[in-house]
Amino acid sequence: MSKTSTMSSKAAARIQSAGATKAGGKTAKASFAARAQSAAAKSSSRSRAK
């Protein structure tokens, strides 16, 4: 069984910050950081809709 959890905006921000630090301040469109940010936004909108 796999454990599922939601991506928080704080966690996504940490991921994006770490990636941008390594890439000279830029985040690529299809990077893991971009996908994490998208997942956090979706998670946030779902929790507000309840």
C-alpha distance matrix in Angstrom:
0.0 3.7 6.6 9.5 13.0 16.5 19.0 22.1 25.5 26.3 23.4 24.4 28.0 27.3 25.5 28.5 31.0 29.8 29.8 33.2 34.6 33.8 35.1 38.3 37.4 36.0 32.5 32.0 30.9 27.9 26.8 23.5 25.6 26.7 23.3 22.1 25.3 24.7 21.2 22.8 25.6 23.4 21.4 24.8 26.3 23.6 24.1 27.9 27.8 26.4
3.7 0.0 3.8 6.4 9.8 13.2 15.4 18.6 22.0 22.8 19.8 20.7 24.3 23.6 21.9 24.7 27.3 26.2 26.2 29.5 31.0 30.4 31.6 34.8 33.7 32.3 28.9 28.5 27.5 24.5 23.3 20.0 21.9 23.1 19.7 18.4 21.6 21.1 17.7 19.3 22.2 20.2 18.3 21.7 23.5 21.0 21.6 25.3 25.5 24.4
6.6 3.8 0.0 3.8 6.6 10.3 12.8 15.6 19.2 19.8 17.1 18.4 21.9 21.3 20.0 23.0 25.4 24.5 24.9 28.1 29.5 29.3 30.7 33.6 32.3 31.1 27.8 27.9 26.9 24.3 22.9 19.3 20.6 21.9 18.8 16.9 19.8 19.6 16.0 17.0 20.0 18.3 15.9 19.1 21.1 18.7 18.8 22.6 23.1 21.9
9.5 6.4 3.8 0.0 3.8 7.0 9.8 12.8 16.3 17.5 15.0 15.9 19.5 19.5 18.2 20.8 23.5 23.1 23.3 26.3 28.1 28.1 29.1 31.9 30.3 29.0 25.6 25.6 24.3 22.0 20.8 17.4 18.4 19.3 16.0 14.2 16.8 16.3 12.5 13.6 16.4 14.6 12.2 15.5 17.4 15.1 15.4 19.1 19.6 18.7
13.0 9.8 6.6 3.8 0.0 3.8 6.7 9.3 12.9 14.0 11.9 13.1 16.5 16.7 15.9 18.5 20.9 21.0 21.5 24.2 25.9 26.4 27.5 30.0 28.1 27.0 23.8 24.3 23.2 21.4 19.9 16.5 16.7 17.7 14.8 12.3 14.4 14.5 10.7 10.8 13.9 12.6 9.8 12.6 15.0 13.2 12.9 16.6 17.7 17.0
16.5 13.2 10.3 7.0 3.8 0.0 3.8 6.3 9.7 11.5 9.9 10.6 14.0 14.9 14.3 16.3 18.9 19.6 20.0 22.2 24.3 25.1 25.9 28.2 25.9 24.8 21.6 22.3 20.9 19.6 18.3 15.1 14.8 15.3 12.7 10.0 11.4 11.4 7.8 7.3 10.2 9.2 6.2 9.0 11.6 10.3 10.2 13.6 15.0 14.9
19.0 15.4 12.8 9.8 6.7 3.8 0.0 3.8 6.6 8.4 6.6 6.8 10.2 11.3 10.8 12.6 15.2 16.0 16.5 18.5 20.6 21.6 22.3 24.5 22.2 21.1 18.1 19.1 18.1 17.0 15.5 12.4 11.4 12.1 10.2 6.9 8.2 9.1 6.0 4.8 8.4 8.8 6.6 8.6 11.7 11.6 11.6 14.4 16.3 16.9
22.1 18.6 15.6 12.8 9.3 6.3 3.8 0.0 3.8 5.4 5.3 6.3 8.6 10.1 10.8 12.3 14.2 15.7 16.8 18.3 20.1 21.7 22.6 24.2 21.6 21.0 18.4 20.1 19.3 19.0 17.2 14.4 12.5 13.3 12.3 8.8 8.6 10.3 8.2 5.2 8.3 9.8 7.4 7.6 11.3 11.9 11.0 13.2 15.9 16.5
25.5 22.0 19.2 16.3 12.9 9.7 6.6 3.8 0.0 3.8 5.5 5.0 6.1 8.7 9.8 10.3 12.0 14.2 15.2 16.0 18.1 20.1 20.6 21.8 18.8 18.4 16.1 18.2 17.5 17.9 16.2 14.1 11.3 11.8 11.8 8.6 7.0 9.4 8.7 5.2 7.2 10.0 8.8 7.9 11.3 13.0 12.3 13.6 16.5 17.9
26.3 22.8 19.8 17.5 14.0 11.5 8.4 5.4 3.8 0.0 3.8 5.4 5.1 6.3 8.8 9.9 10.5 12.5 14.3 15.2 16.5 18.8 19.9 20.9 18.2 18.5 16.6 19.2 19.3 19.6 17.3 14.9 12.1 13.5 13.9 10.4 9.5 12.5 11.8 8.6 11.0 13.7 12.1 11.3 14.9 16.4 15.2 16.6 19.8 20.7
23.4 19.8 17.1 15.0 11.9 9.9 6.6 5.3 5.5 3.8 0.0 3.8 5.4 5.1 6.3 8.6 9.9 10.8 12.5 14.3 15.5 17.1 18.5 20.1 17.8 17.9 15.6 17.8 18.0 17.7 15.1 12.2 9.9 12.1 12.0 8.2 8.7 11.8 10.5 8.3 11.5 13.7 12.1 12.4 16.0 17.0 16.2 18.2 21.0 21.8
24.4 20.7 18.4 15.9 13.1 10.6 6.8 6.3 5.0 5.4 3.8 0.0 3.8 5.4 5.1 6.1 8.5 10.0 10.6 12.1 14.1 15.7 16.3 18.0 15.5 15.0 12.4 14.4 14.4 14.3 12.0 9.6 6.8 8.4 8.7 5.3 5.1 8.6 8.3 6.5 9.3 11.8 11.3 11.7 14.7 16.2 16.3 17.9 20.4 21.8
28.0 24.3 21.9 19.5 16.5 14.0 10.2 8.6 6.1 5.1 5.4 3.8 0.0 3.8 5.4 5.1 6.0 8.5 9.8 10.3 12.0 14.3 15.1 16.0 13.2 13.4 11.7 14.5 15.1 15.8 13.3 11.7 8.2 9.8 11.4 8.5 7.2 11.0 11.5 9.3 11.2 14.4 14.0 13.6 16.6 18.6 18.3 19.4 22.3 23.8
27.3 23.6 21.3 19.5 16.7 14.9 11.3 10.1 8.7 6.3 5.1 5.4 3.8 0.0 3.8 5.5 5.1 6.2 8.6 9.9 10.6 12.7 14.3 15.5 13.4 14.1 12.7 15.5 16.8 17.0 13.9 11.8 8.9 11.6 12.9 9.9 9.9 13.7 13.7 11.8 14.4 17.2 16.4 16.4 19.6 21.2 20.7 22.2 25.1 26.3
25.5 21.9 20.0 18.2 15.9 14.3 10.8 10.8 9.8 8.8 6.3 5.1 5.4 3.8 0.0 3.8 5.5 5.3 6.2 8.6 10.0 11.1 12.4 14.4 12.7 12.6 10.5 12.8 14.0 13.7 10.4 8.1 5.6 9.0 10.1 7.5 8.5 12.0 12.1 11.3 14.0 16.4 16.0 16.8 19.7 21.1 21.2 23.0 25.4 26.8
28.5 24.7 23.0 20.8 18.5 16.3 12.6 12.3 10.3 9.9 8.6 6.1 5.1 5.5 3.8 0.0 3.8 5.5 5.1 6.0 8.5 10.0 10.4 12.0 9.6 9.3 7.3 10.1 11.5 12.1 9.2 8.3 4.7 7.2 9.6 8.0 7.6 11.2 12.4 11.7 13.5 16.3 16.7 17.0 19.5 21.5 21.9 23.1 25.5 27.3
31.0 27.3 25.4 23.5 20.9 18.9 15.2 14.2 12.0 10.5 9.9 8.5 6.0 5.1 5.5 3.8 0.0 3.8 5.5 5.1 6.1 8.8 9.9 10.6 8.3 9.4 9.0 12.4 14.4 15.4 12.3 11.6 8.4 10.8 13.4 11.6 11.0 14.7 15.9 14.5 16.3 19.4 19.5 19.4 22.1 24.2 24.2 25.3 28.0 29.7
29.8 26.2 24.5 23.1 21.0 19.6 16.0 15.7 14.2 12.5 10.8 10.0 8.5 6.2 5.3 5.5 3.8 0.0 3.8 5.5 5.2 6.5 8.8 10.3 9.4 10.5 10.0 12.8 15.3 15.5 12.0 10.9 8.6 11.9 14.0 12.3 12.9 16.3 17.1 16.3 18.6 21.2 21.1 21.6 24.4 26.1 26.2 27.7 30.3 31.7
29.8 26.2 24.9 23.3 21.5 20.0 16.5 16.8 15.2 14.3 12.5 10.6 9.8 8.6 6.2 5.1 5.5 3.8 0.0 3.8 5.4 5.3 6.2 8.7 8.1 7.9 6.8 9.3 12.0 12.2 8.7 8.5 6.7 9.6 12.0 11.3 12.0 15.0 16.3 16.2 18.2 20.6 21.1 21.8 24.3 26.0 26.6 28.1 30.3 32.1
33.2 29.5 28.1 26.3 24.2 22.2 18.5 18.3 16.0 15.2 14.3 12.1 10.3 9.9 8.6 6.0 5.1 5.5 3.8 0.0 3.8 5.4 5.0 6.0 4.4 5.1 5.6 9.0 12.0 13.3 10.4 11.2 8.7 10.6 13.8 13.3 12.9 16.0 17.9 17.5 18.8 21.7 22.5 22.7 24.9 27.1 27.7 28.7 31.1 33.1
34.6 31.0 29.5 28.1 25.9 24.3 20.6 20.1 18.1 16.5 15.5 14.1 12.0 10.6 10.0 8.5 6.1 5.2 5.4 3.8 0.0 3.8 5.6 5.6 5.6 8.0 9.3 12.4 15.6 16.7 13.5 13.9 11.7 14.1 17.0 16.1 16.0 19.3 20.8 20.1 21.8 24.7 25.1 25.2 27.8 29.9 30.1 31.2 33.8 35.6
33.8 30.4 29.3 28.1 26.4 25.1 21.6 21.7 20.1 18.8 17.1 15.7 14.3 12.7 11.1 10.0 8.8 6.5 5.3 5.4 3.8 0.0 3.8 5.8 7.5 8.7 9.6 11.7 15.3 15.7 12.4 13.1 11.8 14.4 17.0 16.6 17.2 20.2 21.5 21.5 23.3 25.8 26.4 27.0 29.4 31.3 31.8 33.2 35.5 37.3
35.1 31.6 30.7 29.1 27.5 25.9 22.3 22.6 20.6 19.9 18.5 16.3 15.1 14.3 12.4 10.4 9.9 8.8 6.2 5.0 5.6 3.8 0.0 3.8 5.7 5.7 7.1 8.9 12.7 13.6 11.0 12.7 11.5 13.2 16.2 16.5 16.7 19.3 21.2 21.5 22.8 25.3 26.4 26.9 29.0 31.1 31.9 33.0 35.2 37.3
38.3 34.8 33.6 31.9 30.0 28.2 24.5 24.2 21.8 20.9 20.1 18.0 16.0 15.5 14.4 12.0 10.6 10.3 8.7 6.0 5.6 5.8 3.8 0.0 3.8 5.7 8.8 11.2 14.8 16.4 14.2 15.9 14.1 15.5 18.8 19.0 18.5 21.2 23.5 23.2 24.3 27.1 28.2 28.3 30.3 32.7 33.4 34.2 36.5 38.7
37.4 33.7 32.3 30.3 28.1 25.9 22.2 21.6 18.8 18.2 17.8 15.5 13.2 13.4 12.7 9.6 8.3 9.4 8.1 4.4 5.6 7.5 5.7 3.8 0.0 3.8 6.9 10.2 13.3 15.4 13.3 14.9 12.4 13.3 16.9 16.8 15.8 18.6 21.0 20.5 21.2 24.3 25.4 25.2 27.2 29.8 30.4 30.9 33.3 35.6
36.0 32.3 31.1 29.0 27.0 24.8 21.1 21.0 18.4 18.5 17.9 15.0 13.4 14.1 12.6 9.3 9.4 10.5 7.9 5.1 8.0 8.7 5.7 5.7 3.8 0.0 3.8 6.6 9.7 12.0 10.5 12.7 10.6 10.8 14.4 15.1 14.1 16.4 19.1 19.1 19.5 22.3 23.9 24.0 25.6 28.1 29.2 29.7 31.8 34.3
32.5 28.9 27.8 25.6 23.8 21.6 18.1 18.4 16.1 16.6 15.6 12.4 11.7 12.7 10.5 7.3 9.0 10.0 6.8 5.6 9.3 9.6 7.1 8.8 6.9 3.8 0.0 3.8 6.5 8.6 7.0 9.2 7.2 7.1 10.7 11.7 11.0 13.0 15.6 16.0 16.6 19.1 20.8 21.2 22.7 25.0 26.3 27.1 28.9 31.4
32.0 28.5 27.9 25.6 24.3 22.3 19.1 20.1 18.2 19.2 17.8 14.4 14.5 15.5 12.8 10.1 12.4 12.8 9.3 9.0 12.4 11.7 8.9 11.2 10.2 6.6 3.8 0.0 3.8 5.7 5.3 8.7 8.2 7.2 10.1 12.2 12.0 13.0 15.8 17.0 17.4 19.3 21.4 22.3 23.4 25.4 27.2 28.1 29.5 32.0
30.9 27.5 26.9 24.3 23.2 20.9 18.1 19.3 17.5 19.3 18.0 14.4 15.1 16.8 14.0 11.5 14.4 15.3 12.0 12.0 15.6 15.3 12.7 14.8 13.3 9.7 6.5 3.8 0.0 3.8 5.7 8.9 8.7 6.1 8.4 11.3 10.8 10.7 13.8 15.5 15.3 16.8 19.3 20.4 21.0 23.0 25.1 25.9 26.9 29.5
27.9 24.5 24.3 22.0 21.4 19.6 17.0 19.0 17.9 19.6 17.7 14.3 15.8 17.0 13.7 12.1 15.4 15.5 12.2 13.3 16.7 15.7 13.6 16.4 15.4 12.0 8.6 5.7 3.8 0.0 3.8 6.7 8.2 6.3 6.9 10.3 11.1 10.7 12.9 15.3 15.7 16.5 18.8 20.5 21.2 22.6 24.9 26.2 27.0 29.3
26.8 23.3 22.9 20.8 19.9 18.3 15.5 17.2 16.2 17.3 15.1 12.0 13.3 13.9 10.4 9.2 12.3 12.0 8.7 10.4 13.5 12.4 11.0 14.2 13.3 10.5 7.0 5.3 5.7 3.8 0.0 3.8 5.3 5.2 6.4 8.7 10.0 10.9 12.5 14.4 15.7 16.9 18.5 20.1 21.5 22.9 24.7 26.2 27.5 29.5
23.5 20.0 19.3 17.4 16.5 15.1 12.4 14.4 14.1 14.9 12.2 9.6 11.7 11.8 8.1 8.3 11.6 10.9 8.5 11.2 13.9 13.1 12.7 15.9 14.9 12.7 9.2 8.7 8.9 6.7 3.8 0.0 3.8 5.4 5.1 6.1 8.6 9.8 10.4 12.2 14.2 15.3 16.2 18.2 20.0 21.0 22.4 24.4 25.8 27.4
25.6 21.9 20.6 18.4 16.7 14.8 11.4 12.5 11.3 12.1 9.9 6.8 8.2 8.9 5.6 4.7 8.4 8.6 6.7 8.7 11.7 11.8 11.5 14.1 12.4 10.6 7.2 8.2 8.7 8.2 5.3 3.8 0.0 3.8 5.4 5.0 6.2 8.6 9.8 10.5 12.4 14.3 15.2 16.4 18.5 20.0 21.1 22.7 24.5 26.3
26.7 23.1 21.9 19.3 17.7 15.3 12.1 13.3 11.8 13.5 12.1 8.4 9.8 11.6 9.0 7.2 10.8 11.9 9.6 10.6 14.1 14.4 13.2 15.5 13.3 10.8 7.1 7.2 6.1 6.3 5.2 5.4 3.8 0.0 3.8 5.4 5.1 6.3 8.7 9.9 10.7 12.5 14.3 15.4 16.8 18.6 20.2 21.4 22.8 25.1
23.3 19.7 18.8 16.0 14.8 12.7 10.2 12.3 11.8 13.9 12.0 8.7 11.4 12.9 10.1 9.6 13.4 14.0 12.0 13.8 17.0 17.0 16.2 18.8 16.9 14.4 10.7 10.1 8.4 6.9 6.4 5.1 5.4 3.8 0.0 3.8 5.4 5.0 6.2 8.6 9.9 10.6 12.2 14.2 15.4 16.5 18.4 20.1 21.2 23.1
22.1 18.4 16.9 14.2 12.3 10.0 6.9 8.8 8.6 10.4 8.2 5.3 8.5 9.9 7.5 8.0 11.6 12.3 11.3 13.3 16.1 16.6 16.5 19.0 16.8 15.1 11.7 12.2 11.3 10.3 8.7 6.1 5.0 5.4 3.8 0.0 3.8 5.4 5.0 6.2 8.6 9.9 10.4 12.2 14.3 15.3 16.5 18.4 20.0 21.6
25.3 21.6 19.8 16.8 14.4 11.4 8.2 8.6 7.0 9.5 8.7 5.1 7.2 9.9 8.5 7.6 11.0 12.9 12.0 12.9 16.0 17.2 16.7 18.5 15.8 14.1 11.0 12.0 10.8 11.1 10.0 8.6 6.2 5.1 5.4 3.8 0.0 3.8 5.5 5.1 6.3 8.7 9.8 10.5 12.4 14.3 15.5 16.7 18.5 20.6
24.7 21.1 19.6 16.3 14.5 11.4 9.1 10.3 9.4 12.5 11.8 8.6 11.0 13.7 12.0 11.2 14.7 16.3 15.0 16.0 19.3 20.2 19.3 21.2 18.6 16.4 13.0 13.0 10.7 10.7 10.9 9.8 8.6 6.3 5.0 5.4 3.8 0.0 3.8 5.4 5.1 6.3 8.6 9.9 10.7 12.4 14.4 15.6 16.7 19.0
21.2 17.7 16.0 12.5 10.7 7.8 6.0 8.2 8.7 11.8 10.5 8.3 11.5 13.7 12.1 12.4 15.9 17.1 16.3 17.9 20.8 21.5 21.2 23.5 21.0 19.1 15.6 15.8 13.8 12.9 12.5 10.4 9.8 8.7 6.2 5.0 5.5 3.8 0.0 3.8 5.4 5.1 6.0 8.5 9.9 10.6 12.3 14.3 15.4 17.1
22.8 19.3 17.0 13.6 10.8 7.3 4.8 5.2 5.2 8.6 8.3 6.5 9.3 11.8 11.3 11.7 14.5 16.3 16.2 17.5 20.1 21.5 21.5 23.2 20.5 19.1 16.0 17.0 15.5 15.3 14.4 12.2 10.5 9.9 8.6 6.2 5.1 5.4 3.8 0.0 3.8 5.4 5.0 6.0 8.6 9.9 10.6 12.4 14.3 15.9
25.6 22.2 20.0 16.4 13.9 10.2 8.4 8.3 7.2 11.0 11.5 9.3 11.2 14.4 14.0 13.5 16.3 18.6 18.2 18.8 21.8 23.3 22.8 24.3 21.2 19.5 16.6 17.4 15.3 15.7 15.7 14.2 12.4 10.7 9.9 8.6 6.3 5.1 5.4 3.8 0.0 3.8 5.4 5.1 6.2 8.6 10.0 10.7 12.4 14.8
23.4 20.2 18.3 14.6 12.6 9.2 8.8 9.8 10.0 13.7 13.7 11.8 14.4 17.2 16.4 16.3 19.4 21.2 20.6 21.7 24.7 25.8 25.3 27.1 24.3 22.3 19.1 19.3 16.8 16.5 16.9 15.3 14.3 12.5 10.6 9.9 8.7 6.3 5.1 5.4 3.8 0.0 3.8 5.4 5.2 6.2 8.7 10.0 10.6 12.8
21.4 18.3 15.9 12.2 9.8 6.2 6.6 7.4 8.8 12.1 12.1 11.3 14.0 16.4 16.0 16.7 19.5 21.1 21.1 22.5 25.1 26.4 26.4 28.2 25.4 23.9 20.8 21.4 19.3 18.8 18.5 16.2 15.2 14.3 12.2 10.4 9.8 8.6 6.0 5.0 5.4 3.8 0.0 3.8 5.5 5.2 6.3 8.8 10.0 11.2
24.8 21.7 19.1 15.5 12.6 9.0 8.6 7.6 7.9 11.3 12.4 11.7 13.6 16.4 16.8 17.0 19.4 21.6 21.8 22.7 25.2 27.0 26.9 28.3 25.2 24.0 21.2 22.3 20.4 20.5 20.1 18.2 16.4 15.4 14.2 12.2 10.5 9.9 8.5 6.0 5.1 5.4 3.8 0.0 3.8 5.5 5.3 6.3 8.8 10.5
26.3 23.5 21.1 17.4 15.0 11.6 11.7 11.3 11.3 14.9 16.0 14.7 16.6 19.6 19.7 19.5 22.1 24.4 24.3 24.9 27.8 29.4 29.0 30.3 27.2 25.6 22.7 23.4 21.0 21.2 21.5 20.0 18.5 16.8 15.4 14.3 12.4 10.7 9.9 8.6 6.2 5.2 5.5 3.8 0.0 3.8 5.5 5.2 6.2 9.0
23.6 21.0 18.7 15.1 13.2 10.3 11.6 11.9 13.0 16.4 17.0 16.2 18.6 21.2 21.1 21.5 24.2 26.1 26.0 27.1 29.9 31.3 31.1 32.7 29.8 28.1 25.0 25.4 23.0 22.6 22.9 21.0 20.0 18.6 16.5 15.3 14.3 12.4 10.6 9.9 8.6 6.2 5.2 5.5 3.8 0.0 3.8 5.4 5.1 6.7
24.1 21.6 18.8 15.4 12.9 10.2 11.6 11.0 12.3 15.2 16.2 16.3 18.3 20.7 21.2 21.9 24.2 26.2 26.6 27.7 30.1 31.8 31.9 33.4 30.4 29.2 26.3 27.2 25.1 24.9 24.7 22.4 21.1 20.2 18.4 16.5 15.5 14.4 12.3 10.6 10.0 8.7 6.3 5.3 5.5 3.8 0.0 3.8 5.5 5.6
27.9 25.3 22.6 19.1 16.6 13.6 14.4 13.2 13.6 16.6 18.2 17.9 19.4 22.2 23.0 23.1 25.3 27.7 28.1 28.7 31.2 33.2 33.0 34.2 30.9 29.7 27.1 28.1 25.9 26.2 26.2 24.4 22.7 21.4 20.1 18.4 16.7 15.6 14.3 12.4 10.7 10.0 8.8 6.3 5.2 5.4 3.8 0.0 3.8 5.5
27.8 25.5 23.1 19.6 17.7 15.0 16.3 15.9 16.5 19.8 21.0 20.4 22.3 25.1 25.4 25.5 28.0 30.3 30.3 31.1 33.8 35.5 35.2 36.5 33.3 31.8 28.9 29.5 26.9 27.0 27.5 25.8 24.5 22.8 21.2 20.0 18.5 16.7 15.4 14.3 12.4 10.6 10.0 8.8 6.2 5.1 5.5 3.8 0.0 3.8
26.4 24.4 21.9 18.7 17.0 14.9 16.9 16.5 17.9 20.7 21.8 21.8 23.8 26.3 26.8 27.3 29.7 31.7 32.1 33.1 35.6 37.3 37.3 38.7 35.6 34.3 31.4 32.0 29.5 29.3 29.5 27.4 26.3 25.1 23.1 21.6 20.6 19.0 17.1 15.9 14.8 12.8 11.2 10.5 9.0 6.7 5.6 5.5 3.8 0.0
